[in-house]
Amino acid sequence: MSLELIVRLIGLIVFGIIGGFLGEPLGNLILHLWPSSQISFVVFQVITALLVGLIGFLIAPWISIKPIKAIHKQLSKVSAQTLVFGSAGLIFGAIIAAILAYPISLLPTPLGSILPFAALLLFGYLGTVIFVARQKELQNLFKTLGKGGRGAEKPDDNSIKGSQRILVDTSAIIDGRIADIARTGFIPGRLLIPRFVLNELQYVSDSADNLRRQRGRRGMEVLSELQKDPSIPVTITDIDVEGVREVDERLIVLARQMNCPILTNDYNLNRVAELQGVSILNINELANAVKAILLPGETLEMKIIQEGKEYGQGVGYMEDGTMVVVENGYKYIGKTVPITVTKVLQTAAGRMIFAKPEQD
């Protein structure tokens, strides 16, 4: 028997009993309106018990299980630190409301009986919001007070570890550049690869599509390469979140709970995480940032390798993969010619350079 069915049966019984008690006043009302009615109180009680019990059977999960699951899902997305500070703020607000309760209760009726309860709600809400919004400042204040007011000290080991952990997305592993970047030392911390990311990578490597399978296997090779390199700290961890199926959402929840960034190449994950206040390390943005900057008027040599989209255009590529569109470059396909930069465009896909041959 499922939990939902048990709750429905309990709702049927409880609401049925309530309906039975409501049958008597309802019967008195009906008999008062229609004195000639021959229906007994027992019939009224049975009818109201059945009707109210049926309502209880239908709505019982919505007033018990559903709200609890919704609250549990929301709380699973909140870090333990936020929960602690939120609870502390609620207690602090309740204490302030309790102190003000006696003088407020001396006010004339009905203010004296209503305002203490309103103050409890108001100060409890304000305390929770303030403590959650200022949790980092309050944490530093408590540390300073705990050390006798000696001022700021070096952060403890837990805060250092928290700031040096980086969650890795499947797209960053498949991309492959993560190994080269990690060797340079530009990734300041330990790479954490959750087990569900590894499972997704294995699923991609077992795909029926040949291209996806090759990408997945390449990601497995990159991951093996990372683990074998002693200079790159990599940990495969079993940390997970309950009640969340999607890999991207799991990563975001974990990043919020652990207060660490996500290393990814996924544009959608990047946008959703930023909207939820999670830091993102995007390899594509890093690659675009370190590309050589060319200004209009500069000259360089370029090999034209293919025809462009527009008539007469030729296309070449720089060493970092930046596309260079050469006007009137079609006649130079297969040749290396000096070109002059005319325009540089930054698009969502990367940087695009327009140029023309010096001979023109």
N, C-alpha and C positions, 0 to 999 in steps of 0.2 A: 504494500500500500504506500503510495507516494505521500510526501509531506504535504503537498497542496491539497490532496483529497482529505487528509486528516484535519487540516485547518478548516476546510469547507464543512466537514461534519461537526467540528467544534462550533463553528459559526452558526450552523443550523440549530444545534441544541441550545446555545446561549440565546440567540435571537428568538428561538421558539419559546423559551421560558419568558423572555421579556414580552413577547406577543401575548402569551397567556395572561400575564398580569395586566396588559393593556386591554384585554377583552372585557373586563368588568366595567371600567369607566366608559368604554365605547358602547357597551350594551346599555348602560344607564342613559347615555346621551340619545341613543336611537329610540329607546322606549319612551323617553321624555318627548321626543319629536313625533313619534308614532305610537301613541298609547295602545292602539288596537293590535299591535304586532304580537304574535304568539311565540316568537323565538325566545328560547331560554338563554340564560347567561352562559351555560356550558357551551352552547353552539357558538356564541360570540367568541368565547375564549379559544375554542378549537380553530375557528376560522382565522382569527388574528394570529394565533400561534403558527399556523401553517404558512400564512402569507409573510409574516415577519421572519419566520424561520427560513423561508425560501430566499428572501432578500439577504439574510445572513449567509446562506450557502453560496450566493453569487458574489457578494462583495468581500467575504472574509479574507481571500488572498490579497486583495487590493488595500486592505487596512492593516495587514500584518506582514506577509512575506515580501510583497513588492517594495514597500518603503524600506524594509530592512536591507534588501538586496541593493537598492539604489544608494542607500547611505554607505553600505560596505564598499560598493564600487567607487564612490567618490573618495572615501577615506583611504582606499588603497592607492590612490594617485597622490596623496599628500604625504610628505616626508614626516618621519617621526619627530624631527626637530620642530616642524611647524605645529604638529599636534600638541607637543609639550608646551610651547609658548602660547598656543591658543587656549589650552586649558588653564595655564597660569593667568592669562589675561581675564578669562571668565571668573576665576576665583577672586582676583584682585578687584574686578568690577563689582562682584557680589559683596565683598567686604565694604567697599565705599558705600554701596546702597544700604547695607545694614547699619552703618554709622549714621547715615542721614535719615533712616526710617523713623526713629523716635521723634525728632523735631518736625518732620513732615506730617506724622500722624496727629500732631496737635492742631493742625489746620482745621477749619470748619468742615463739617460734613457737606458734600460727599468727598471733598478733596482729600481729607485725612485718611480715608479708607482706600482710595484709588491710586493716589500718587506714590505711596511706598512700593506698590507692585510695579507701577510704570517705571519708577527709578531703578528697580532691580533689573528690568528688561533693558533699559537704556544703558546703564553703566556696565552690565554684563556684555552687551553688544560692543560698546566702545572699547572696553578692556580687551576683548578678543581681537578686534580689528587692529588696535594700536600695537599690541604685543606681536601679532603675526607680521604686520608691516615693518616693524622695527626690530625684528628678532636678532639680526646681526649686530646692531648697535647695542641692544640690551645684553647680548652674549658677551661682547667685549667689555661692557660696563661691569657685569658680574665677575668676569675674570680679573679686571683691575681691582675691584673691591676685595675679591678673595685673596689677592696678593698684597694686601695692605696698602693699596694706592700707590704702588711703585711705578705705575705707568705701564705702557705697553711692553710686553715681553715677546720673546720668540714664540710663534704659534706652536701648539703641541703637535705630537706625532699624528694624531687623527686628522687635524685640519690640514697638515701637509699632505698626508696620503689622499685626503679627499680632493685636494686641489691638483693632484698629480695623476688622477685616474681618468682614463679616456675610454669611453664606450665606442666600439668599432662596429659599423654597419656592414652588411653583406656587400653592398655596392663598392665600398672602399677596398675590400679584400679582393673582389673580382677585378677591380681596376688595375691592381698590380703595382702602382707607383708608391704605395704605402711603404713597401720594403726599402726603396731607394731613399724616400724622405726620412724614414726612421733612422737609417744609417748616418744621415747627415747630422742628427741630433736636434732637428727642428721640432720634433714631437716631444714636449716636455713632460713625460710621465709614463706610467705603465699602461699598456694597451690591454683593455678588458674585453674579451670576446665571450658574450653569453652563450650558453649551450643552445638556445633556440636560434641564434644567428648561425651557429655551426650546422644545425639541422637544416636550416633553409639553404645553406650553401651545398650541403649534401643532396638536397632535393633538386637543386638546379643542375648539379653534376650528373644526376641520374635521369635527367629529362629526355624525353623522346626526340625533342628537337635537337638537331646536330649542333647548331650554333650555341644554344643555351648550354648544352652538355660540355662543349669545349670551354666556354667561359667558366662554368662551375669547376671543371677540373683544373683550369688555370688558377682559380681562386684557391683550391686545395694546395696546389704547388706553392703559391705565394705564402699561404699560412704555414706550411711546413718550413719554408725558407726563413720566415720570421722566428719560428720556434728554435731553429738550429743556430741562429745568430746570437751569441751570448751578450752582445752589446745592446740588444733590443729586448726590454722587459715585456713579455707577453704572458697573459694568464687567461686560460679558458675556465670560466666560472659557471656555477650552476644557479646563480642568482636569477630570480624570475619574479613576475607579478601575477597575482591571481585575478581571474575574471577578465583578462584581456587576451584576445586571440591574435590580433594583427602584430607582426614583428615591429613595424614602425612605432605603433602606439606603446608597445612594451618598452622599447628603447627610450621613448620620451618620458614615460613614467619612471623608469629606473634612473634616468639622468636627473630628474627632478628630486627623487628621493636621495640620491647619492651626491647631488650638487656637483656634477661633473659634465664636461662637454661630450658631444657625439661627433665622431669622425665619419664622414659620409661623402658620397657623390650624388645622392638622390636629391633632386630638386624639390620634389613634393615634401619629403621628410624635412628638408632644410626649411621650407616655408612654414610648415605646421609647427615645428619645434621652436622657431623664432617667435611665432605668435604666442606660444606658451611660456616664453621666457627662458628657453633652454639654449645654452651656447652651442654653436656649431663650428666645426673645423671642416671646411669644404676644400677638397683637394683641387677641384677645378678652379676655384677662386684663387687658391695659392699659385697655381700654374699661370693664370692670367696675370697675377700681380708681379711675377718674376720675369715675365717676357720682356725682351728688349724694347725700349720705347723709341719709336721713330717719329720724327716731326716732319711736316710738309717742307719740302725743299732739300731734304737729305738725299744723298745718292748711295746706291749699293749695287752689287752685281747679283743678278737673279737668273736662274735657269727656267725658261718657260717650258712647261711640261704638257700642258693641255689647253684646249680651247675653252673660253669663258662662255657664260650664258648669253651675253649680248654679242652682237655682230662685231667682229674684229678684235675681240678681247682675247688675251692670253692669261693663263693662271700659273703661278709658281708658288712655292712654299718655302718659308724660312726654316731654319734648323729646329726651332721649337714648334713647328707645325702651323704657324700663322699663315693664313692664306693671303696672297698678294695678287690683286687683279690688275693686270697691265693693259691699259688702253692701247689699241693698235698693236697688240703683242702677238696676234695670231700668226703673222709672217715670221716670227722668231721662235716658233715652237721647236723644241729640241736644241736650242742655242742658249748660251749664257751671255746676257747683254747687260750693260749698265743702265739702271733705271733711276728715275727721280720720283720721290714720294710726293703725291699731290693731296691726299686726304687719308685720315685715319679714323675708322669708326669702331666704337666699342658696342658690341651687341651682347644679347644674353648668351649666345653660343661662343663668344670670344671676341678677339680683336680682328678686324679686317682692314687691310691696307690697300689703297688704290694708288697706282703709279703710272708713269708713262716712260717709254724709252728715251734715253738722252738724245738719240739721233733725231727724235721728233720735236 
